[in-house]
């Protein structure tokens, strides 16, 4: 499954991104599943990654259920509260507030995306190629990475 995703979406699910996800998941497994509810791509990969890394099912179920409940209730409450405040605040300055909100969202998402890309690149540069990487590169047709000196 991961090799197919890596071929179809190399920027989002390439070998380096999956290796970094495996590193983070191995270190912070339960927290990765819990906070995975709040991150779009991690939400998709949390279940298969937990299964591939043999995370105990009761721990996965507890983290996934608790993360889902908090995400749903928290998002609903936050959006409702923001909507009530925005209705009052934006009554007189709707276009200015909308432009400001969009600008802040774009800036924050760009900063977050760049930080994540740098973290993946740093992790990929620091790890040695493993036998699994070499096998998957032969299966996908990618050139194998030369060993680091």
C-alpha positions as CSV (number, residue, x, y, z in Angstrom):
1,X,0.0,0.0,0.0
2,X,2.8,2.5,0.9
3,X,4.7,1.7,-2.3
4,X,1.6,2.4,-4.4
5,X,1.0,5.7,-2.5
6,X,4.7,6.6,-2.9
7,X,4.5,6.2,-6.7
8,X,1.2,8.1,-7.1
9,X,2.0,10.9,-4.6
10,X,5.8,11.2,-4.3
11,X,5.8,14.6,-2.6
12,X,3.2,13.6,0.1
13,X,3.9,9.9,0.6
14,X,7.4,9.4,-0.7
15,X,10.0,7.2,0.9
16,X,11.5,10.1,3.0
17,X,8.1,11.2,4.2
18,X,7.1,7.7,5.2
19,X,10.4,7.1,6.9
20,X,10.0,10.2,8.9
21,X,6.4,9.2,9.8
22,X,7.7,5.8,10.9
23,X,10.3,7.5,13.1
24,X,7.8,9.8,14.7
25,X,5.3,7.0,15.1
26,X,7.8,4.7,16.7
27,X,8.8,7.4,19.2
28,X,5.3,8.9,19.9
29,X,2.9,6.2,18.8
30,X,-0.2,6.9,21.0
31,X,0.3,10.6,20.7
32,X,0.7,10.4,16.9
33,X,-2.6,8.6,16.7
34,X,-4.3,11.0,19.0
35,X,-3.0,14.2,17.3
36,X,-3.3,12.5,13.9
37,X,-7.0,13.4,14.1
38,X,-6.0,17.1,13.9
39,X,-3.7,16.7,10.9
40,X,-5.1,15.8,7.5
41,X,-2.5,13.4,6.1
42,X,-1.7,11.9,9.4
43,X,-5.4,11.2,9.9
44,X,-5.2,9.0,6.8
45,X,-2.0,7.2,7.6
46,X,-2.4,6.7,11.4
47,X,-4.4,3.5,11.1
48,X,-2.3,1.7,8.4
49,X,1.0,2.9,10.1
50,X,-0.2,1.7,13.5
51,X,-1.0,-1.7,11.9
52,X,2.3,-1.9,10.0
53,X,4.3,-1.0,13.2
54,X,2.3,-3.6,15.2
55,X,0.9,-1.1,17.7
56,X,-1.3,-2.9,20.3
57,X,-4.9,-2.6,19.3
58,X,-6.3,-1.4,22.7
59,X,-3.8,1.5,22.8
60,X,-4.7,2.4,19.2
61,X,-8.4,2.2,19.8
62,X,-8.2,4.4,23.0
63,X,-6.0,7.0,21.3
64,X,-8.1,7.0,18.1
65,X,-11.4,7.2,19.8
66,X,-10.4,9.9,22.3
67,X,-8.7,11.9,19.5
68,X,-11.9,11.6,17.4
69,X,-14.2,12.7,20.2
70,X,-12.0,15.7,21.2
71,X,-11.5,16.7,17.5
72,X,-15.3,16.6,16.8
73,X,-16.4,18.3,20.0
74,X,-13.6,20.8,20.0
75,X,-14.0,21.7,16.3
76,X,-17.7,22.1,16.6
77,X,-17.4,24.3,19.7
78,X,-14.6,26.4,18.3
79,X,-16.4,27.0,15.0
80,X,-19.6,27.9,16.8
81,X,-17.9,30.3,19.2
82,X,-15.9,31.9,16.3
83,X,-19.1,32.2,14.3
84,X,-20.9,34.0,17.1
85,X,-18.1,36.5,17.6
86,X,-17.5,36.9,13.9
87,X,-21.1,37.8,13.3
88,X,-20.9,40.7,15.7
89,X,-17.4,41.8,14.7
90,X,-17.8,41.5,11.0
91,X,-21.2,43.3,10.8
92,X,-19.5,46.6,10.0
93,X,-16.2,45.4,8.5
94,X,-17.0,42.1,6.7
95,X,-14.5,42.4,3.8
96,X,-11.6,43.6,5.9
97,X,-12.1,40.8,8.5
98,X,-12.5,38.2,5.7
99,X,-9.3,39.3,4.0
100,X,-7.4,39.4,7.3
101,X,-8.6,35.9,8.2
102,X,-7.6,34.5,4.8
103,X,-4.2,36.2,5.0
104,X,-3.5,34.8,8.5
105,X,-4.6,31.3,7.4
106,X,-2.4,31.3,4.3
107,X,0.6,32.6,6.2
108,X,0.2,30.0,9.0
109,X,-0.3,27.1,6.7
110,X,2.7,28.1,4.6
111,X,4.9,28.3,7.7
112,X,3.7,24.9,8.9
113,X,4.2,23.3,5.5
114,X,7.8,24.6,5.2
115,X,8.7,23.5,8.7
116,X,7.3,20.0,8.0
117,X,9.3,19.8,4.7
118,X,12.5,20.9,6.5
119,X,11.9,18.3,9.2
120,X,11.4,15.6,6.6
121,X,14.5,16.7,4.7
122,X,16.7,16.8,7.9
123,X,15.5,13.3,8.9
124,X,16.0,11.9,5.4
125,X,19.6,13.4,5.2
126,X,20.5,11.9,8.5
127,X,19.4,8.3,8.1
128,X,21.2,5.5,6.4
129,X,19.5,3.7,3.6
130,X,18.1,0.4,4.8
131,X,17.6,-2.9,3.1
132,X,13.8,-2.2,2.9
133,X,14.5,1.1,1.1
134,X,16.7,-0.6,-1.4
135,X,14.1,-3.3,-2.1
136,X,11.3,-0.8,-2.5
137,X,13.5,1.3,-4.8
138,X,14.0,-1.7,-7.0
139,X,10.2,-2.4,-7.0
140,X,9.3,1.2,-7.9
141,X,12.1,1.6,-10.4
142,X,13.8,4.4,-8.5
143,X,17.6,4.5,-8.5
144,X,19.0,3.2,-5.2
145,X,20.6,5.8,-3.0
146,X,24.4,5.5,-2.7
147,X,25.5,4.7,0.9
148,X,26.5,7.7,3.0
149,X,30.2,8.1,3.6
